[in-house]
Amino acid sequence: MNDSQTLKNIEKKISILIALTTVLTFSTTQERSEMKPEIILSKAGLEKTEIAKILNKSLAAIQKTIQRSKK
């Protein structure tokens, strides 16, 4: 992996942390309970395989959750 790719990966991870922090800071408890972490992480730019690994869920479960959210 070259320096450019490493920096892009770091930037992506920081963006995810900012997205999650924002949701936790500015959402009510009810809003947070309705939000799925799979959707937040997907919108922040993580790949489905990365989300599955982070949440310790199967890739199929992640794909289904994201697909259902688009309806």
Predicted model as a PDB file, atoms N, CA, C, CB and O in Angstrom, pLDDT in the B-factor column:
MODEL        1                                                                  
ATOM      1  N   MET A   1       0.867  -1.181   0.000  1.00 72.00           N  
ATOM      2  CA  MET A   1       0.000   0.000   0.000  1.00 72.00           C  
ATOM      3  C   MET A   1       0.908   1.236   0.000  1.00 72.00           C  
ATOM      4  CB  MET A   1      -0.984   0.003   1.249  1.00 72.00           C  
ATOM      5  O   MET A   1       1.853   1.323   0.783  1.00 72.00           O  
ATOM      6  N   ASN A   2       0.607   2.184  -0.885  1.00 89.00           N  
ATOM      7  CA  ASN A   2       1.421   3.384  -0.958  1.00 89.00           C  
ATOM      8  C   ASN A   2       0.899   4.451   0.006  1.00 89.00           C  
ATOM      9  CB  ASN A   2       1.446   3.925  -2.392  1.00 89.00           C  
ATOM     10  O   ASN A   2      -0.153   4.284   0.625  1.00 89.00           O  
ATOM     11  N   ASP A   3       1.640   5.534   0.121  1.00 90.00           N  
ATOM     12  CA  ASP A   3       1.276   6.594   1.067  1.00 90.00           C  
ATOM     13  C   ASP A   3      -0.071   7.220   0.749  1.00 90.00           C  
ATOM     14  CB  ASP A   3       2.339   7.666   1.076  1.00 90.00           C  
ATOM     15  O   ASP A   3      -0.832   7.553   1.658  1.00 90.00           O  
ATOM     16  N   SER A   4      -0.371   7.382  -0.526  1.00 90.00           N  
ATOM     17  CA  SER A   4      -1.640   7.982  -0.928  1.00 90.00           C  
ATOM     18  C   SER A   4      -2.821   7.116  -0.475  1.00 90.00           C  
ATOM     19  CB  SER A   4      -1.677   8.179  -2.453  1.00 90.00           C  
ATOM     20  O   SER A   4      -3.812   7.628   0.046  1.00 90.00           O  
ATOM     21  N   GLN A   5      -2.705   5.825  -0.678  1.00 91.00           N  
ATOM     22  CA  GLN A   5      -3.775   4.900  -0.270  1.00 91.00           C  
ATOM     23  C   GLN A   5      -3.897   4.861   1.258  1.00 91.00           C  
ATOM     24  CB  GLN A   5      -3.502   3.471  -0.823  1.00 91.00           C  
ATOM     25  O   GLN A   5      -5.006   4.800   1.789  1.00 91.00           O  
ATOM     26  N   THR A   6      -2.793   4.895   1.946  1.00 93.00           N  
ATOM     27  CA  THR A   6      -2.815   4.911   3.409  1.00 93.00           C  
ATOM     28  C   THR A   6      -3.524   6.152   3.919  1.00 93.00           C  
ATOM     29  CB  THR A   6      -1.391   4.846   3.975  1.00 93.00           C  
ATOM     30  O   THR A   6      -4.329   6.069   4.846  1.00 93.00           O  
ATOM     31  N   LEU A   7      -3.235   7.293   3.328  1.00 93.00           N  
ATOM     32  CA  LEU A   7      -3.895   8.538   3.737  1.00 93.00           C  
ATOM     33  C   LEU A   7      -5.393   8.497   3.454  1.00 93.00           C  
ATOM     34  CB  LEU A   7      -3.265   9.733   3.019  1.00 93.00           C  
ATOM     35  O   LEU A   7      -6.188   8.991   4.253  1.00 93.00           O  
ATOM     36  N   LYS A   8      -5.783   7.911   2.322  1.00 88.00           N  
ATOM     37  CA  LYS A   8      -7.205   7.783   2.006  1.00 88.00           C  
ATOM     38  C   LYS A   8      -7.912   6.894   3.027  1.00 88.00           C  
ATOM     39  CB  LYS A   8      -7.390   7.215   0.592  1.00 88.00           C  
ATOM     40  O   LYS A   8      -9.038   7.183   3.432  1.00 88.00           O  
ATOM     41  N   ASN A   9      -7.254   5.819   3.437  1.00 88.00           N  
ATOM     42  CA  ASN A   9      -7.832   4.928   4.450  1.00 88.00           C  
ATOM     43  C   ASN A   9      -7.986   5.635   5.792  1.00 88.00           C  
ATOM     44  CB  ASN A   9      -6.963   3.679   4.618  1.00 88.00           C  
ATOM     45  O   ASN A   9      -8.996   5.468   6.475  1.00 88.00           O  
ATOM     46  N   ILE A  10      -6.991   6.417   6.162  1.00 91.00           N  
ATOM     47  CA  ILE A  10      -7.053   7.176   7.418  1.00 91.00           C  
ATOM     48  C   ILE A  10      -8.176   8.195   7.350  1.00 91.00           C  
ATOM     49  CB  ILE A  10      -5.706   7.881   7.708  1.00 91.00           C  
ATOM     50  O   ILE A  10      -8.943   8.341   8.302  1.00 91.00           O  
ATOM     51  N   GLU A  11      -8.279   8.901   6.230  1.00 89.00           N  
ATOM     52  CA  GLU A  11      -9.332   9.898   6.054  1.00 89.00           C  
ATOM     53  C   GLU A  11     -10.719   9.257   6.149  1.00 89.00           C  
ATOM     54  CB  GLU A  11      -9.171  10.611   4.704  1.00 89.00           C  
ATOM     55  O   GLU A  11     -11.629   9.822   6.755  1.00 89.00           O  
ATOM     56  N   LYS A  12     -10.869   8.091   5.554  1.00 85.00           N  
ATOM     57  CA  LYS A  12     -12.145   7.378   5.586  1.00 85.00           C  
ATOM     58  C   LYS A  12     -12.522   7.010   7.018  1.00 85.00           C  
ATOM     59  CB  LYS A  12     -12.078   6.116   4.714  1.00 85.00           C  
ATOM     60  O   LYS A  12     -13.672   7.175   7.424  1.00 85.00           O  
ATOM     61  N   LYS A  13     -11.560   6.515   7.771  1.00 86.00           N  
ATOM     62  CA  LYS A  13     -11.822   6.124   9.161  1.00 86.00           C  
ATOM     63  C   LYS A  13     -12.179   7.341  10.018  1.00 86.00           C  
ATOM     64  CB  LYS A  13     -10.596   5.402   9.755  1.00 86.00           C  
ATOM     65  O   LYS A  13     -13.059   7.258  10.875  1.00 86.00           O  
ATOM     66  N   ILE A  14     -11.515   8.448   9.794  1.00 89.00           N  
ATOM     67  CA  ILE A  14     -11.829   9.675  10.540  1.00 89.00           C  
ATOM     68  C   ILE A  14     -13.236  10.157  10.190  1.00 89.00           C  
ATOM     69  CB  ILE A  14     -10.786  10.787  10.236  1.00 89.00           C  
ATOM     70  O   ILE A  14     -13.977  10.597  11.068  1.00 89.00           O  
ATOM     71  N   SER A  15     -13.601  10.078   8.929  1.00 83.00           N  
ATOM     72  CA  SER A  15     -14.951  10.475   8.515  1.00 83.00           C  
ATOM     73  C   SER A  15     -16.010   9.620   9.203  1.00 83.00           C  
ATOM     74  CB  SER A  15     -15.099  10.365   6.989  1.00 83.00           C  
ATOM     75  O   SER A  15     -17.064  10.120   9.595  1.00 83.00           O  
ATOM     76  N   ILE A  16     -15.728   8.358   9.344  1.00 82.00           N  
ATOM     77  CA  ILE A  16     -16.657   7.453  10.020  1.00 82.00           C  
ATOM     78  C   ILE A  16     -16.798   7.831  11.484  1.00 82.00           C  
ATOM     79  CB  ILE A  16     -16.188   5.997   9.893  1.00 82.00           C  
ATOM     80  O   ILE A  16     -17.908   7.868  12.014  1.00 82.00           O  
ATOM     81  N   LEU A  17     -15.684   8.111  12.138  1.00 86.00           N  
ATOM     82  CA  LEU A  17     -15.728   8.528  13.544  1.00 86.00           C  
ATOM     83  C   LEU A  17     -16.526   9.821  13.713  1.00 86.00           C  
ATOM     84  CB  LEU A  17     -14.303   8.716  14.091  1.00 86.00           C  
ATOM     85  O   LEU A  17     -17.288   9.965  14.669  1.00 86.00           O  
ATOM     86  N   ILE A  18     -16.349  10.747  12.793  1.00 84.00           N  
ATOM     87  CA  ILE A  18     -17.099  12.007  12.851  1.00 84.00           C  
ATOM     88  C   ILE A  18     -18.590  11.738  12.660  1.00 84.00           C  
ATOM     89  CB  ILE A  18     -16.588  13.002  11.776  1.00 84.00           C  
ATOM     90  O   ILE A  18     -19.417  12.298  13.380  1.00 84.00           O  
ATOM     91  N   ALA A  19     -18.933  10.896  11.706  1.00 80.00           N  
ATOM     92  CA  ALA A  19     -20.345  10.583  11.461  1.00 80.00           C  
ATOM     93  C   ALA A  19     -20.988   9.941  12.689  1.00 80.00           C  
ATOM     94  CB  ALA A  19     -20.484   9.650  10.247  1.00 80.00           C  
ATOM     95  O   ALA A  19     -22.086  10.328  13.090  1.00 80.00           O  
ATOM     96  N   LEU A  20     -20.319   8.978  13.275  1.00 80.00           N  
ATOM     97  CA  LEU A  20     -20.871   8.303  14.459  1.00 80.00           C  
ATOM     98  C   LEU A  20     -20.971   9.251  15.645  1.00 80.00           C  
ATOM     99  CB  LEU A  20     -20.011   7.094  14.834  1.00 80.00           C  
ATOM    100  O   LEU A  20     -21.958   9.218  16.381  1.00 80.00           O  
ATOM    101  N   THR A  21     -19.970  10.087  15.838  1.00 83.00           N  
ATOM    102  CA  THR A  21     -19.996  11.049  16.934  1.00 83.00           C  
ATOM    103  C   THR A  21     -21.127  12.050  16.760  1.00 83.00           C  
ATOM    104  CB  THR A  21     -18.663  11.779  17.032  1.00 83.00           C  
ATOM    105  O   THR A  21     -21.809  12.402  17.723  1.00 83.00           O  
ATOM    106  N   THR A  22     -21.321  12.499  15.545  1.00 78.00           N  
ATOM    107  CA  THR A  22     -22.400  13.446  15.265  1.00 78.00           C  
ATOM    108  C   THR A  22     -23.752  12.833  15.563  1.00 78.00           C  
ATOM    109  CB  THR A  22     -22.346  13.908  13.812  1.00 78.00           C  
ATOM    110  O   THR A  22     -24.603  13.471  16.183  1.00 78.00           O  
ATOM    111  N   VAL A  23     -23.955  11.614  15.132  1.00 75.00           N  
ATOM    112  CA  VAL A  23     -25.229  10.934  15.389  1.00 75.00           C  
ATOM    113  C   VAL A  23     -25.463  10.799  16.880  1.00 75.00           C  
ATOM    114  CB  VAL A  23     -25.255   9.550  14.722  1.00 75.00           C  
ATOM    115  O   VAL A  23     -26.562  11.067  17.365  1.00 75.00           O  
ATOM    116  N   LEU A  24     -24.453  10.390  17.601  1.00 75.00           N  
ATOM    117  CA  LEU A  24     -24.605  10.196  19.046  1.00 75.00           C  
ATOM    118  C   LEU A  24     -24.806  11.514  19.785  1.00 75.00           C  
ATOM    119  CB  LEU A  24     -23.390   9.476  19.607  1.00 75.00           C  
ATOM    120  O   LEU A  24     -25.504  11.557  20.798  1.00 75.00           O  
ATOM    121  N   THR A  25     -24.208  12.573  19.294  1.00 76.00           N  
ATOM    122  CA  THR A  25     -24.284  13.861  19.968  1.00 76.00           C  
ATOM    123  C   THR A  25     -25.595  14.580  19.711  1.00 76.00           C  
ATOM    124  CB  THR A  25     -23.142  14.730  19.539  1.00 76.00           C  
ATOM    125  O   THR A  25     -26.173  15.159  20.630  1.00 76.00           O  
ATOM    126  N   PHE A  26     -26.067  14.554  18.489  1.00 71.00           N  
ATOM    127  CA  PHE A  26     -27.193  15.390  18.108  1.00 71.00           C  
ATOM    128  C   PHE A  26     -28.517  14.647  17.944  1.00 71.00           C  
ATOM    129  CB  PHE A  26     -26.872  16.080  16.846  1.00 71.00           C  
ATOM    130  O   PHE A  26     -29.515  15.255  17.557  1.00 71.00           O  
ATOM    131  N   SER A  27     -28.545  13.389  18.221  1.00 72.00           N  
ATOM    132  CA  SER A  27     -29.784  12.623  18.099  1.00 72.00           C  
ATOM    133  C   SER A  27     -30.385  12.375  19.476  1.00 72.00           C  
ATOM    134  CB  SER A  27     -29.531  11.286  17.374  1.00 72.00           C  
ATOM    135  O   SER A  27     -29.682  12.273  20.481  1.00 72.00           O  
ATOM    136  N   THR A  28     -31.699  12.282  19.485  1.00 75.00           N  
ATOM    137  CA  THR A  28     -32.367  11.911  20.727  1.00 75.00           C  
ATOM    138  C   THR A  28     -32.227  10.401  20.908  1.00 75.00           C  
ATOM    139  CB  THR A  28     -33.876  12.344  20.717  1.00 75.00           C  
ATOM    140  O   THR A  28     -31.837   9.690  19.982  1.00 75.00           O  
ATOM    141  N   THR A  29     -32.539   9.932  22.079  1.00 72.00           N  
ATOM    142  CA  THR A  29     -32.454   8.502  22.355  1.00 72.00           C  
ATOM    143  C   THR A  29     -33.370   7.723  21.426  1.00 72.00           C  
ATOM    144  CB  THR A  29     -32.810   8.213  23.817  1.00 72.00           C  
ATOM    145  O   THR A  29     -33.001   6.654  20.940  1.00 72.00           O  
ATOM    146  N   GLN A  30     -34.560   8.251  21.177  1.00 72.00           N  
ATOM    147  CA  GLN A  30     -35.497   7.556  20.286  1.00 72.00           C  
ATOM    148  C   GLN A  30     -34.949   7.505  18.862  1.00 72.00           C  
ATOM    149  CB  GLN A  30     -36.875   8.249  20.300  1.00 72.00           C  
ATOM    150  O   GLN A  30     -35.027   6.467  18.204  1.00 72.00           O  
ATOM    151  N   GLU A  31     -34.398   8.616  18.385  1.00 70.00           N  
ATOM    152  CA  GLU A  31     -33.840   8.633  17.030  1.00 70.00           C  
ATOM    153  C   GLU A  31     -32.691   7.635  16.907  1.00 70.00           C  
ATOM    154  CB  GLU A  31     -33.355  10.049  16.662  1.00 70.00           C  
ATOM    155  O   GLU A  31     -32.582   6.929  15.905  1.00 70.00           O  
ATOM    156  N   ARG A  32     -31.842   7.579  17.920  1.00 66.00           N  
ATOM    157  CA  ARG A  32     -30.716   6.654  17.888  1.00 66.00           C  
ATOM    158  C   ARG A  32     -31.175   5.208  17.871  1.00 66.00           C  
ATOM    159  CB  ARG A  32     -29.810   6.891  19.076  1.00 66.00           C  
ATOM    160  O   ARG A  32     -30.574   4.369  17.201  1.00 66.00           O  
ATOM    161  N   SER A  33     -32.246   4.914  18.610  1.00 67.00           N  
ATOM    162  CA  SER A  33     -32.731   3.532  18.633  1.00 67.00           C  
ATOM    163  C   SER A  33     -33.299   3.126  17.279  1.00 67.00           C  
ATOM    164  CB  SER A  33     -33.795   3.358  19.720  1.00 67.00           C  
ATOM    165  O   SER A  33     -33.331   1.939  16.954  1.00 67.00           O  
ATOM    166  N   GLU A  34     -33.745   4.090  16.491  1.00 73.00           N  
ATOM    167  CA  GLU A  34     -34.282   3.800  15.172  1.00 73.00           C  
ATOM    168  C   GLU A  34     -33.200   3.717  14.100  1.00 73.00           C  
ATOM    169  CB  GLU A  34     -35.291   4.847  14.794  1.00 73.00           C  
ATOM    170  O   GLU A  34     -33.448   3.183  13.019  1.00 73.00           O  
ATOM    171  N   MET A  35     -32.012   4.234  14.378  1.00 79.00           N  
ATOM    172  CA  MET A  35     -30.914   4.211  13.412  1.00 79.00           C  
ATOM    173  C   MET A  35     -30.154   2.900  13.526  1.00 79.00           C  
ATOM    174  CB  MET A  35     -29.963   5.407  13.631  1.00 79.00           C  
ATOM    175  O   MET A  35     -29.897   2.406  14.624  1.00 79.00           O  
ATOM    176  N   LYS A  36     -29.811   2.362  12.410  1.00 85.00           N  
ATOM    177  CA  LYS A  36     -29.041   1.128  12.403  1.00 85.00           C  
ATOM    178  C   LYS A  36     -27.587   1.476  12.110  1.00 85.00           C  
ATOM    179  CB  LYS A  36     -29.601   0.113  11.354  1.00 85.00           C  
ATOM    180  O   LYS A  36     -27.298   2.247  11.195  1.00 85.00           O  
ATOM    181  N   PRO A  37     -26.676   0.906  12.889  1.00 85.00           N  
ATOM    182  CA  PRO A  37     -25.253   1.204  12.664  1.00 85.00           C  
ATOM    183  C   PRO A  37     -24.786   0.811  11.269  1.00 85.00           C  
ATOM    184  CB  PRO A  37     -24.405   0.490  13.697  1.00 85.00           C  
ATOM    185  O   PRO A  37     -23.880   1.435  10.716  1.00 85.00           O  
ATOM    186  N   GLU A  38     -25.404  -0.225  10.699  1.00 88.00           N  
ATOM    187  CA  GLU A  38     -25.033  -0.645   9.348  1.00 88.00           C  
ATOM    188  C   GLU A  38     -25.244   0.482   8.347  1.00 88.00           C  
ATOM    189  CB  GLU A  38     -25.841  -1.876   8.930  1.00 88.00           C  
ATOM    190  O   GLU A  38     -24.424   0.693   7.452  1.00 88.00           O  
ATOM    191  N   ILE A  39     -26.348   1.203   8.505  1.00 87.00           N  
ATOM    192  CA  ILE A  39     -26.687   2.279   7.584  1.00 87.00           C  
ATOM    193  C   ILE A  39     -25.744   3.458   7.772  1.00 87.00           C  
ATOM    194  CB  ILE A  39     -28.141   2.721   7.783  1.00 87.00           C  
ATOM    195  O   ILE A  39     -25.257   4.037   6.801  1.00 87.00           O  
ATOM    196  N   ILE A  40     -25.491   3.806   9.017  1.00 84.00           N  
ATOM    197  CA  ILE A  40     -24.592   4.925   9.310  1.00 84.00           C  
ATOM    198  C   ILE A  40     -23.205   4.643   8.738  1.00 84.00           C  
ATOM    199  CB  ILE A  40     -24.505   5.177  10.837  1.00 84.00           C  
ATOM    200  O   ILE A  40     -22.616   5.504   8.084  1.00 84.00           O  
ATOM    201  N   LEU A  41     -22.685   3.446   8.982  1.00 86.00           N  
ATOM    202  CA  LEU A  41     -21.352   3.102   8.494  1.00 86.00           C  
ATOM    203  C   LEU A  41     -21.302   3.037   6.970  1.00 86.00           C  
ATOM    204  CB  LEU A  41     -20.910   1.771   9.080  1.00 86.00           C  
ATOM    205  O   LEU A  41     -20.305   3.420   6.357  1.00 86.00           O  
ATOM    206  N   SER A  42     -22.373   2.555   6.370  1.00 89.00           N  
ATOM    207  CA  SER A  42     -22.429   2.508   4.910  1.00 89.00           C  
ATOM    208  C   SER A  42     -22.424   3.907   4.318  1.00 89.00           C  
ATOM    209  CB  SER A  42     -23.670   1.748   4.447  1.00 89.00           C  
ATOM    210  O   SER A  42     -21.693   4.179   3.366  1.00 89.00           O  
ATOM    211  N   LYS A  43     -23.238   4.796   4.879  1.00 85.00           N  
ATOM    212  CA  LYS A  43     -23.293   6.174   4.393  1.00 85.00           C  
ATOM    213  C   LYS A  43     -21.979   6.914   4.627  1.00 85.00           C  
ATOM    214  CB  LYS A  43     -24.432   6.921   5.068  1.00 85.00           C  
ATOM    215  O   LYS A  43     -21.650   7.858   3.909  1.00 85.00           O  
ATOM    216  N   ALA A  44     -21.236   6.478   5.635  1.00 82.00           N  
ATOM    217  CA  ALA A  44     -19.940   7.103   5.914  1.00 82.00           C  
ATOM    218  C   ALA A  44     -18.859   6.607   4.961  1.00 82.00           C  
ATOM    219  CB  ALA A  44     -19.522   6.833   7.356  1.00 82.00           C  
ATOM    220  O   ALA A  44     -17.756   7.154   4.935  1.00 82.00           O  
ATOM    221  N   GLY A  45     -19.166   5.574   4.179  1.00 83.00           N  
ATOM    222  CA  GLY A  45     -18.223   5.140   3.158  1.00 83.00           C  
ATOM    223  C   GLY A  45     -17.563   3.802   3.374  1.00 83.00           C  
ATOM    224  O   GLY A  45     -16.702   3.414   2.585  1.00 83.00           O  
ATOM    225  N   LEU A  46     -17.935   3.085   4.412  1.00 86.00           N  
ATOM    226  CA  LEU A  46     -17.333   1.765   4.623  1.00 86.00           C  
ATOM    227  C   LEU A  46     -17.931   0.744   3.664  1.00 86.00           C  
ATOM    228  CB  LEU A  46     -17.531   1.305   6.081  1.00 86.00           C  
ATOM    229  O   LEU A  46     -19.106   0.818   3.303  1.00 86.00           O  
ATOM    230  N   GLU A  47     -17.111  -0.194   3.268  1.00 90.00           N  
ATOM    231  CA  GLU A  47     -17.580  -1.305   2.445  1.00 90.00           C  
ATOM    232  C   GLU A  47     -18.391  -2.259   3.314  1.00 90.00           C  
ATOM    233  CB  GLU A  47     -16.387  -2.047   1.773  1.00 90.00           C  
ATOM    234  O   GLU A  47     -18.196  -2.325   4.528  1.00 90.00           O  
ATOM    235  N   LYS A  48     -19.292  -2.986   2.691  1.00 94.00           N  
ATOM    236  CA  LYS A  48     -20.145  -3.923   3.432  1.00 94.00           C  
ATOM    237  C   LYS A  48     -19.324  -4.978   4.169  1.00 94.00           C  
ATOM    238  CB  LYS A  48     -21.126  -4.606   2.481  1.00 94.00           C  
ATOM    239  O   LYS A  48     -19.682  -5.384   5.275  1.00 94.00           O  
ATOM    240  N   THR A  49     -18.235  -5.417   3.567  1.00 93.00           N  
ATOM    241  CA  THR A  49     -17.394  -6.418   4.228  1.00 93.00           C  
ATOM    242  C   THR A  49     -16.742  -5.851   5.492  1.00 93.00           C  
ATOM    243  CB  THR A  49     -16.313  -6.925   3.263  1.00 93.00           C  
ATOM    244  O   THR A  49     -16.589  -6.552   6.492  1.00 93.00           O  
ATOM    245  N   GLU A  50     -16.360  -4.572   5.432  1.00 89.00           N  
ATOM    246  CA  GLU A  50     -15.781  -3.923   6.608  1.00 89.00           C  
ATOM    247  C   GLU A  50     -16.822  -3.769   7.713  1.00 89.00           C  
ATOM    248  CB  GLU A  50     -15.203  -2.552   6.232  1.00 89.00           C  
ATOM    249  O   GLU A  50     -16.524  -3.970   8.891  1.00 89.00           O  
ATOM    250  N   ILE A  51     -18.034  -3.415   7.327  1.00 90.00           N  
ATOM    251  CA  ILE A  51     -19.115  -3.248   8.300  1.00 90.00           C  
ATOM    252  C   ILE A  51     -19.405  -4.579   8.988  1.00 90.00           C  
ATOM    253  CB  ILE A  51     -20.392  -2.702   7.613  1.00 90.00           C  
ATOM    254  O   ILE A  51     -19.582  -4.632  10.205  1.00 90.00           O  
ATOM    255  N   ALA A  52     -19.453  -5.645   8.205  1.00 91.00           N  
ATOM    256  CA  ALA A  52     -19.711  -6.977   8.757  1.00 91.00           C  
ATOM    257  C   ALA A  52     -18.647  -7.357   9.781  1.00 91.00           C  
ATOM    258  CB  ALA A  52     -19.760  -8.024   7.634  1.00 91.00           C  
ATOM    259  O   ALA A  52     -18.953  -7.917  10.833  1.00 91.00           O  
ATOM    260  N   LYS A  53     -17.414  -7.049   9.463  1.00 88.00           N  
ATOM    261  CA  LYS A  53     -16.313  -7.371  10.370  1.00 88.00           C  
ATOM    262  C   LYS A  53     -16.411  -6.555  11.660  1.00 88.00           C  
ATOM    263  CB  LYS A  53     -14.961  -7.114   9.683  1.00 88.00           C  
ATOM    264  O   LYS A  53     -16.237  -7.099  12.751  1.00 88.00           O  
ATOM    265  N   ILE A  54     -16.688  -5.266  11.541  1.00 86.00           N  
ATOM    266  CA  ILE A  54     -16.779  -4.391  12.706  1.00 86.00           C  
ATOM    267  C   ILE A  54     -17.930  -4.808  13.620  1.00 86.00           C  
ATOM    268  CB  ILE A  54     -16.957  -2.935  12.263  1.00 86.00           C  
ATOM    269  O   ILE A  54     -17.780  -4.850  14.841  1.00 86.00           O  
ATOM    270  N   LEU A  55     -19.078  -5.115  13.019  1.00 86.00           N  
ATOM    271  CA  LEU A  55     -20.275  -5.432  13.805  1.00 86.00           C  
ATOM    272  C   LEU A  55     -20.394  -6.920  14.136  1.00 86.00           C  
ATOM    273  CB  LEU A  55     -21.511  -4.983  13.056  1.00 86.00           C  
ATOM    274  O   LEU A  55     -21.323  -7.339  14.827  1.00 86.00           O  
ATOM    275  N   ASN A  56     -19.456  -7.702  13.644  1.00 90.00           N  
ATOM    276  CA  ASN A  56     -19.455  -9.146  13.877  1.00 90.00           C  
ATOM    277  C   ASN A  56     -20.768  -9.786  13.404  1.00 90.00           C  
ATOM    278  CB  ASN A  56     -19.229  -9.441  15.371  1.00 90.00           C  
ATOM    279  O   ASN A  56     -21.393 -10.577  14.110  1.00 90.00           O  
ATOM    280  N   LYS A  57     -21.152  -9.410  12.190  1.00 93.00           N  
ATOM    281  CA  LYS A  57     -22.350  -9.954  11.561  1.00 93.00           C  
ATOM    282  C   LYS A  57     -21.960 -10.525  10.210  1.00 93.00           C  
ATOM    283  CB  LYS A  57     -23.459  -8.868  11.411  1.00 93.00           C  
ATOM    284  O   LYS A  57     -20.893 -10.224   9.675  1.00 93.00           O  
ATOM    285  N   SER A  58     -22.835 -11.350   9.670  1.00 96.00           N  
ATOM    286  CA  SER A  58     -22.548 -11.912   8.350  1.00 96.00           C  
ATOM    287  C   SER A  58     -22.727 -10.844   7.278  1.00 96.00           C  
ATOM    288  CB  SER A  58     -23.461 -13.125   8.060  1.00 96.00           C  
ATOM    289  O   SER A  58     -23.473  -9.881   7.453  1.00 96.00           O  
ATOM    290  N   LEU A  59     -22.037 -11.035   6.183  1.00 96.00           N  
ATOM    291  CA  LEU A  59     -22.149 -10.108   5.063  1.00 96.00           C  
ATOM    292  C   LEU A  59     -23.583 -10.079   4.541  1.00 96.00           C  
ATOM    293  CB  LEU A  59     -21.174 -10.498   3.936  1.00 96.00           C  
ATOM    294  O   LEU A  59     -24.090  -9.021   4.168  1.00 96.00           O  
ATOM    295  N   ALA A  60     -24.233 -11.234   4.516  1.00 97.00           N  
ATOM    296  CA  ALA A  60     -25.617 -11.305   4.039  1.00 97.00           C  
ATOM    297  C   ALA A  60     -26.541 -10.459   4.911  1.00 97.00           C  
ATOM    298  CB  ALA A  60     -26.102 -12.763   4.018  1.00 97.00           C  
ATOM    299  O   ALA A  60     -27.437  -9.789   4.397  1.00 97.00           O  
ATOM    300  N   ALA A  61     -26.331 -10.486   6.214  1.00 95.00           N  
ATOM    301  CA  ALA A  61     -27.165  -9.698   7.125  1.00 95.00           C  
ATOM    302  C   ALA A  61     -26.960  -8.208   6.879  1.00 95.00           C  
ATOM    303  CB  ALA A  61     -26.845 -10.045   8.593  1.00 95.00           C  
ATOM    304  O   ALA A  61     -27.920  -7.437   6.884  1.00 95.00           O  
ATOM    305  N   ILE A  62     -25.733  -7.810   6.668  1.00 94.00           N  
ATOM    306  CA  ILE A  62     -25.417  -6.401   6.402  1.00 94.00           C  
ATOM    307  C   ILE A  62     -26.069  -5.972   5.089  1.00 94.00           C  
ATOM    308  CB  ILE A  62     -23.874  -6.175   6.346  1.00 94.00           C  
ATOM    309  O   ILE A  62     -26.692  -4.912   5.021  1.00 94.00           O  
ATOM    310  N   GLN A  63     -25.928  -6.782   4.058  1.00 95.00           N  
ATOM    311  CA  GLN A  63     -26.503  -6.462   2.755  1.00 95.00           C  
ATOM    312  C   GLN A  63     -28.019  -6.324   2.836  1.00 95.00           C  
ATOM    313  CB  GLN A  63     -26.129  -7.531   1.735  1.00 95.00           C  
ATOM    314  O   GLN A  63     -28.600  -5.422   2.234  1.00 95.00           O  
ATOM    315  N   LYS A  64     -28.648  -7.215   3.577  1.00 95.00           N  
ATOM    316  CA  LYS A  64     -30.103  -7.188   3.688  1.00 95.00           C  
ATOM    317  C   LYS A  64     -30.561  -5.922   4.425  1.00 95.00           C  
ATOM    318  CB  LYS A  64     -30.612  -8.452   4.420  1.00 95.00           C  
ATOM    319  O   LYS A  64     -31.525  -5.281   4.008  1.00 95.00           O  
ATOM    320  N   THR A  65     -29.883  -5.566   5.504  1.00 92.00           N  
ATOM    321  CA  THR A  65     -30.239  -4.371   6.268  1.00 92.00           C  
ATOM    322  C   THR A  65     -30.108  -3.115   5.407  1.00 92.00           C  
ATOM    323  CB  THR A  65     -29.353  -4.251   7.518  1.00 92.00           C  
ATOM    324  O   THR A  65     -30.986  -2.252   5.417  1.00 92.00           O  
ATOM    325  N   ILE A  66     -29.021  -3.021   4.675  1.00 92.00           N  
ATOM    326  CA  ILE A  66     -28.799  -1.854   3.818  1.00 92.00           C  
ATOM    327  C   ILE A  66     -29.826  -1.820   2.692  1.00 92.00           C  
ATOM    328  CB  ILE A  66     -27.368  -1.868   3.236  1.00 92.00           C  
ATOM    329  O   ILE A  66     -30.352  -0.759   2.358  1.00 92.00           O  
ATOM    330  N   GLN A  67     -30.107  -2.967   2.115  1.00 92.00           N  
ATOM    331  CA  GLN A  67     -31.096  -3.030   1.031  1.00 92.00           C  
ATOM    332  C   GLN A  67     -32.480  -2.611   1.527  1.00 92.00           C  
ATOM    333  CB  GLN A  67     -31.156  -4.452   0.439  1.00 92.00           C  
ATOM    334  O   GLN A  67     -33.184  -1.869   0.842  1.00 92.00           O  
ATOM    335  N   ARG A  68     -32.871  -3.077   2.702  1.00 90.00           N  
ATOM    336  CA  ARG A  68     -34.178  -2.726   3.257  1.00 90.00           C  
ATOM    337  C   ARG A  68     -34.281  -1.230   3.568  1.00 90.00           C  
ATOM    338  CB  ARG A  68     -34.444  -3.540   4.522  1.00 90.00           C  
ATOM    339  O   ARG A  68     -35.362  -0.648   3.472  1.00 90.00           O  
ATOM    340  N   SER A  69     -33.185  -0.627   3.930  1.00 86.00           N  
ATOM    341  CA  SER A  69     -33.211   0.805   4.281  1.00 86.00           C  
ATOM    342  C   SER A  69     -33.457   1.686   3.065  1.00 86.00           C  
ATOM    343  CB  SER A  69     -31.898   1.210   4.946  1.00 86.00           C  
ATOM    344  O   SER A  69     -33.877   2.834   3.211  1.00 86.00           O  
ATOM    345  N   LYS A  70     -33.206   1.178   1.892  1.00 82.00           N  
ATOM    346  CA  LYS A  70     -33.355   1.954   0.663  1.00 82.00           C  
ATOM    347  C   LYS A  70     -34.790   1.957   0.148  1.00 82.00           C  
ATOM    348  CB  LYS A  70     -32.434   1.412  -0.404  1.00 82.00           C  
ATOM    349  O   LYS A  70     -35.104   2.668  -0.807  1.00 82.00           O  
ATOM    350  N   LYS A  71     -35.651   1.177   0.766  1.00 72.00           N  
ATOM    351  CA  LYS A  71     -37.058   1.100   0.328  1.00 72.00           C  
ATOM    352  C   LYS A  71     -37.858   2.241   0.863  1.00 72.00           C  
ATOM    353  CB  LYS A  71     -37.691  -0.203   0.761  1.00 72.00           C  
ATOM    354  O   LYS A  71     -39.055   2.334   0.595  1.00 72.00           O  
TER     355      LYS A  71                                                      
ENDMDL                                                                          
END                                                                             
